[in-house]
Amino acid sequence: MGKLQELLATLLPDGWAASMEHESRAWRMRCPCGAETSIWDMGGVRWKAGGEPRRLGTCSQCKRQFIGEVYRDVAMIQDEPLATRDLNTETLIDRAEIGGRAAPLGRGPSLLWIDGVGCWLLHTRDRISIGGPGNSGRHDRSADLKLLADLSRTHASIERRGESYVLAADGPATLSGNRLAQPTIVREGDVIGLGEAVRLRFRQPSALSLTVRLEFESQHRPAQRIDGVLLMDQACILGPAEDSHVVCHDWARRVIIFRRDGKLWCKRGPATGPATAAAADHELYVNGCRIADAAPLRDGSIVTLGDARFRIEMPSGDSAI
């Protein structure tokens, strides 16, 4: 089992983990040698996804890497296990009790207001653009992340491709001091330079997750003050450990935000460090309702776990910050 698979199997309820593995085994690629390999057997995860993209794969038979189309085995779809039935019932409470239906992804970034820590911008798309201030009208088509800086409207972009992130730029840019002449893979600790003065540091706190954090190295920020940007893959971890995507030093346990059915959910993570017995017994609440396992998030949801507390703001339509 790959590192990402191990992480998600640990974080997700058993029924969801079974669904994730079954669906990832249904997605396959065919090597030029003729052998067929599932995404799961390549160490990857493809869950609740659509389309048939081309990506880099590794053949289970000849062990060579190749680029091919990802397609789904229809027979395995029909044989989906019963364990994957309506998993939304795994909460103690009805969705209406925590404020209605979860907001769908893809409508722009969300804001995480974390008590005692700061405000973080959470992006769930595979690609975000970065640029200078844009128009303030309803039909603004400027960058997803608009910085108060001397940059073109869409100066650069960062895109998740498979298990890597690629930086591309339409304006002057550098990557760890080297001039960017073509789209280039960004790695942990790299400093992205845009224009003459903007500096962003690319951080991937956990090798087990493709979620990354952009830190502001220069003083340039969006008009709305935020402490950093999160580019979320399958899960985003808030907690006291240094490999958390947002480090919350005073927390006794982790809280995991994750994707499910095109929406954001949250659950309590394992205790870390020398947690007391009381900390280990902390219950997770969403809008004051106790959560047995996991719960969907909506605009304005307030999540508490002991003394840990955060609020999420979700956009009602396409937007940028």
Secondary structure, 3 states (H helix, E strand, C coil): CCHHHHHHHHHCCHHHHHHHHHHHHHEEEECCCCCEEECCCCCCCCCCCCCCCEEEEECCCCCCEEEEECEECHHHHHCCCHHHCCHHHHCCCCHHHHCCCCCECCCCCEEEEECCCEEEEEECCCEEEEECCCCCCCCCCCCCEECCCCCCCCCEEEEEECCEEEEEECCCEEECCEECCCCEEECCCCEEEECCCEEEEEECCCCCCCCEEEEECCCCCCCCCCCEEEECCCEEEEECCCCCCEECCCCCEEEEEEEECCEEEEEEEEECCCCCHHHHCCCEEECCEEECCEEECCCCCEEEECCEEEEEECCCCCCCC
